[in-house]
Amino acid sequence: MADYTAYIPERHTAPQSWYASVADARIHWYDLIAGFPERLDIHDPVGRYQRRMQFELDAVASRHHLFFALTRPPVRFDAAGTVHWGFFSLKLTLPLLVGQEQKRDSITFELTVPFAATLKKPLVQLTAKYVTLNWGGLVETFSVHDILLAHAPDKVPCQVVYVGQTHDPEAQLSRAHLPALQKLHARHKEDLDTLLLVQQLDVKVNCASGDPAELPHNAHPRAAAVLQGERMDLLEAALVRYFEGTAPLSRKEDERQLRRERVTAVQEANNLVQFTIDLQWPELGAYDKIGSGQVAAATRHLLSCFVADGDVIVSRMTPPEPAKGARV
């Protein structure tokens, strides 16, 4: 007979406080996922790119990560435009169409020759959403947002329109089947590009008895998953309130009530007094300036949170000044 007590985490009774920070963050272009064909052609470079993206999102469906749905002004490659090379260099300039008015622009960056390349300079092929670089020995594929994220000098703020969790046995996120995102995408797709920012958050626990996750009993995968799920539920609730507001239109009252009950249960089970969320994304390059309709865009959001009557009360704090010589 199965020992179901192994699934129940062992807990401390001493008060806890948490400090959550971003351990890893990845951007995916949701409009591409929503437009994937039923069967991807893995013999085509773009099809292989799409399948890799699907694999990455399938993988996070088994993990307790958070995601933001972000919107930005639309950007496309100008497939009818001209590609330019720098003199005696691998400096490449690609033509762009920016915004709903499709204003002409361009982006210039230096290519790095891959190890398997057999050509000194790749053959460049543009479509509205993708660029492929055929080096002879291999073909590299990038979306327009991949290029902008890595090389754009200007930081156009991303707007958070939805906060959610990746953990889902049905992996609806990777198939664009999540109903809330389907509705948001239908609303924005004609005017804005929609991206997914998937984040792995690291939670450090301050408690006189130590972090319950480090207890030997809680090394059991099920017990560890319960603790991690509780922590992500509380962080999600705080970030929904911060970025979406107290009564977001995309959340029905029954969902808000269930969240209040869950927040209360998690706070009591962990004897949680206070928690801090430190959001910053230096690896996102040009896409690290994030805000929402409720919050001014910034490259860092430092939040102090506590639970009161089932609601997470969130206060934005002023980050400390970076040390001299530190990267901003």
Secondary structure, DSSP 8 states (H G I E B T S, - for coil): ---GGGGS-----S-EEEEEEEEEEEEEEHHHHHT--SS--TTSHHHHHHHHHHHHHHHHTTS--EEEEEEE--EEE-TTS--EE-TTS-EEEEEEEETTTTEEEEEEEE----TT--SSS-EEEE-SSEEEEE-SS-EEEEEHHHHHHHH-SS---EEEEEEEE---TT-TGGGT--HHHHHHHHHHTTT-EEEEEEEEEEEEEEETT--GGGSGGGGSHHHHHHHHHHHHHHHHHHHHHHHH-SS-TTS-HHHHHHHHHHHHHHHHHHTEEEEEEEEE-GGGGGG--EEESSS--BSEEEEEEEEETTEEEEEEE------TT---
